[in-house]
Amino acid sequence: MHPPRMNTTTSPSGDAAEKPRIVVLDGYTLNPGDNPWDAVAALGDVTVHDRTPSDRILDRARGAHILLTNKTPLTAETLAQLPDLRYVSVLATGYNVVDTAAARAKGIPVSNVPIYGTDAVAQFVFALLLNHCHGVARHAEAVRQGEWSRCEDFCFWTQPLVELAGMTMGLVGFGRIGRRVGDLAHAFGMKLLVHDLFQGDPPSYPVEWTDTGDLFARADVVSLHCPQTEDNTNLVNLDLLRRMKPSAYLINTARGGLVNEQDLADALNEGRIAGAACDVVSAEPIRPDNPLLTAKNITLTPHIAWAALAARRRLMQTTAENIAAFLAGAPIHVVNA
């Protein structure tokens, strides 16, 4: 694909000195007030919408030369009705919200932000894991409720306390985030089982490559770090959950569709595994009838592993770099070339 170079001194119609029209369809989560759009605004005439409902997408996107979207879908039908559109930059690493094949057919490059949240997500994985190991929030609340004041001993605990050293973590997906999680796990003294379709260069710490069945059977903690595809949707199902140790813990900060949520809820309610933590679910915001909401021993967080301010600032800066590169005629981070 050879996209047309967009001259910032002339409009697509040839009019002089018109800035490219940039429309942000859903910018609130990237900038709720602490992460200004200045770097993007310097590149064109920018309109930012906090959120765009499905019935307003076409109306707001029409006339834009450049569209930025996070979770607002751009379907083939929508793209076909946007003759002025020249470029799409996704405000995330995952880009399944855009019909990239349809965009390619129209000569529209689509870019993502491949590296911005590695450290933030890896840190969040261990926030979830350590909360499970020590019940920090649960014990803090027990103290506030007076249980320590009433205690006959100098300490108490309401759950088994778990030490990670010597335990085994299984990583499904061993890209940038998976490798960073492995690095932290190694620092805690954990052994690493990993599975990925592409092995790449060996990390600086020891790992054992294996298949998913063996990984789920042997790991004390399983953490998911792979993209969701047609082949791995509902990867974590009844079969794999039955292979896990009763003491094992599952963490998902990747994509909600990797997990069959009813199967996981059943496994938790029946005590087949010790617990789980999910920062993502199959439909977001979470629906009131999601079975995980009533499951035992699960921590649910609202898709925030990526959202540390430092990570969002990197995302904003890279988005500006994506747009600048496109305007210069050499788009970067293109996912539909």
N, C-alpha and C positions, 0 to 999 in steps of 0.2 A: 504494500500500500504506500502510495506517495501522496501524502496530504498536501493540499494547497497551502503555500506560505501566506500567512495573513499579514499584510502590511499595516502597521499601526498608524501610518500617516494618511491612509485612505480607507474608506469603507469598502465592503464588497461591491457596492454599486459604483464606486469610483469617486465619490464625494471626498473632498479634501478634509484632512485633519479630524476625522471622526475616530474617537477611541473605540476599541472593541467593547461590545456590550457583554458584560459578564453577569450571569444570574446564578445566585446560590439558592438552591431549592429547599434545603433543610440545614441551616447553619447553626441552630441553637446549641446542639450538643458539643460542637467544636468551640463555639464562643458563646457561653452563657453570660458573658460580661467581663471575663478576665483574660481574653485572648484576642485582641483586636484584629480586624481584617486589613490593617494598614498595608501590609506587604502585597496583598492581592489588589487592593484598591489603587495602588500606585501603577497598576498595569492596564487599567481600563475603567470604563464606566460601570460600577458595580452596584447591583441591587441584591440585598440579602433578605431572604425570607427565613424566619425561624423554622417554620414547618410548612409543608405544602400537601394538602389533602389530594386524594387521587383525582377528584373532579376539577382541580385547579392546575394540574401539572401542565397541560397543553397551553392554557392561557398564559401562565407565567413564563413558560419556556419559549413561547413564540417571539421571534425577533432577536433572541440571544445568539451571539456568535460563539460564546463559550458557556457551558453549563457545568456547575459544580453540584454534585449530589453525594449524599452519604447513604441514606436508606430509601430515598424516593426513587421508584422504578422508572426507567426509561426503556419502554418496550419498542419493538419494531414498528408497531402502529404509531406510537408517539413520534419516533424519530422520522418516520416518513412524512410527517406534517410540519417539519421544522426545516424549511429550505435555507434559512440563514445560518444554521448551526454548523460550526467548523471543528469543534473540539469539545471533549468531555473529560473532566478530571474528577475522579472519585475520591471523596474525602475519607478514605479508608484503604486498607489493604485488600479486603475482599471486594470483588467488583461484579458479583452475580446480579446486582440490581440493574445492570445495563445489558441490553441485548448487543453484545460486542460484535457478533457476526453481522447483524443488521447495520451497525455503525460502520464496520469495515466495508460493507457493500456500498455505502454512501461516501466512502473516502474520509470518514470521520475517525481520527485516532482517539482512543480511550486510554487514559493513564490512571494509575493508582499511586498510592504512597506505600511502597513496599517495606520501608524500614522507619519506624518511629516509636513503636510501643514495646520493643523487645524487653527492655529492663522493667518497664511498668507491669507488663503482664506476668513476667517471671516472678517478680516480687509479690504480685497478688496471689499467685498460685501458692506461695508459701504462707501468705497471710491466712488463706483458707486452711491449709494443712496444719499450721501451728495452732490455729483456733480449735481445730478438731483434736489435736494432741493434748491441749491443755485446758480447753474450755474456758478461755480467758474471759469472754463476755459473760458466760454463765456464772463463773465464780465471782466476778465483780458484782453482778446483780445480787448474788446470794449474800455477799457482804453488806450491800446496801439494805437488804431486807432483814438484817440483824442476825443472820445465822452464825457469823463469827463471834459476835458479842455473846451469843448464847452457848457457844461451844465450850466444852470442858477442857479441850486441848488447845495448844498454841496454834494449831493449823487443822484444816479439814479439806477434803475434796469430794466432789459429788459425782465423779466419773473416774475411770482409769486414766492415769497420766502416762503418756506415750513418749518414749525417747526414740528419735529417728536414727541415731547412729547404729549401723549394722543392719538396718532394714533395707528392703529393695523397692526402688521406684521403677515403674514401667512407663515409658514415654512412647505414645503412639503419635508419630510425627516428629521428625528430628531436623527441622529447619532451624531458622535463627532463634525462635522462641524456645522450641524444644531443647536446643543445645544450651541455651542460657539457663533454663530450668535444670538441666542436667548438671551444669556447672555448680549451681547452688546446692543441689542434692549431694553432689560429691563433697562440697565443703562441709555439709552436715554429717559426712561419714556414711552416706547411703551407697548401696550398689545400684548399678544402672542396667536395666534391660531396655532395649530400644527397638522400634519397628518403623520403617519408612520404605517406600518404594524405591527411593534413591538414597544411597548411603553417603555419597560425598566424601569429603576429606575426614579422616579420623579426628575426633576432638582431643583436647589435651589431657583428658581423664579417661580411665578405662570404662568401656561399655561392652555389653554382650548383645549382639544382634540376634533377633529371634522373630518368630511369627506371632500374630496377635493371640492365638489360642494359648500358646505357651506363656506369653507375657502376662495375660490375664490370670492364668493359673498360678504363677509364681510370685507376682508382685504383691507387696504390702500396700502400695499406693499406685494407682494408675492415673496418669494425667494425659489428657487429650490435647494435641497440638497440630492437628492436620486440617487442611481445608475440607469442606464438605463437597462431595461429588455424587453423581448418580450411583457410583459403585459402593460408596461407603455410608450412604444414608441409612440410619438405623443400625450402624455398625455395632453399637453396644446394645445387644438384645438379650433375650432370655438365655440363649445358649452361652454367650460369653459371661454373663453374670453368674450363671451356675458354676462356671469354672473358677470363679474368684474365691479366695479364702474368706471364711466368715468374719475374719478380723480386718479385711481389706477395705480400702477407702478409694472412692472414685472422684476425680476432679475434672470438670469440663469448663475450660475458658476459651474453647475454640468456636464451635458452632453447635447450636441446639439440636439440629437435625441429625447429628452423629449418634444421638441417643434415642432409643425407643423409650419414651417417657413413661408409658404405662408399665413396661417391663421393669424399668428401674424402680418405679413406685412400688410395684409388687415385691421386688427383691428387698427393698428397705422395710416394708411393712411386715414381711415374713422373716426378717432377720437373717437373710442369706448373706448380706454384707454388713459391715459395721456402720457405714455411713457414706454420704456423698456431698459434694458441693458443686453447684452449677451457677456460673455467672451468665450463662446463655441458655435460652430455651427455643423450642421450635417455632413459636410465634411470639413476637415481641411488639409491644409490651405483653407480659404474660397474661394469658386469658384466665378468667376466674375458675374455669373448669379444668385447668391443667392438673393432672393427677399428682404432680410433684408438690403442689401446695399443701396437700394433706398427708404427704408421706412422712414416715418417721425418720429421724436422724439425718435430715438434709439441711444444708445451708443454701439458701437461694439469694443471690445478689443481682442487682438490676443492670447487668452488662456494663460494668464499670472498670474492668481490669485494664482497659486501654486508656482511661480518662484522666490519669495524672496530668497536672498542668504542664509539666516539662514535656510529656509525650504529646500533648495537644499543641504545644508551641512548635515542636518539631514537625508535626503534621501540617500546620499552617505554613511554615516556612517551605517545606517541600512542595506543597500545593502551589505556592507562588513561583517556585523554581520550575515546576511543571508547565505553568502557563507561560512564563518567560521563554522557556525553551521552545514551546510551540510557536509563539509569536516570532521567534528568531528563525523558524523554519526547520528546527531539528528537535522534534518532540522526544522527551525522555519518559522512561517508565511506561512505555506503551504496552498494553496487554492484548491488543488485537491486530498486531502488525501482520 
